[in-house]
Amino acid sequence: MRRMFWVAVGAAGGIYAYKRGQQFVEESRERGVVMTVQQVAMNAASTVESARAMVESRLNQQRTFDDEGA
């Protein structure tokens, strides 16, 4: 069951990162801005931070559930 949870988290994180990347590329094309390494790094860091917050939130919910159930 836990493996399935992590597979789902990984899939959700991958989809989220893909969507954010696509949005970033579209915005860059519309503005005519050439993506730099710094912009890509900032976008990746933002995406990782969002995914980390989502996982931490889920883990805190799981711990609360485990504490109540035990």
Number of C-alpha atoms within 10 A of each C-alpha: 6 7 8 9 10 12 12 12 16 14 12 14 19 14 12 16 19 13 12 16 16 12 12 16 16 12 12 13 12 9 9 9 10 10 12 8 9 9 12 14 11 11 16 15 12 14 19 15 12 15 19 13 12 14 16 12 12 13 12 11 12 12 12 11 11 10 9 8 7 5
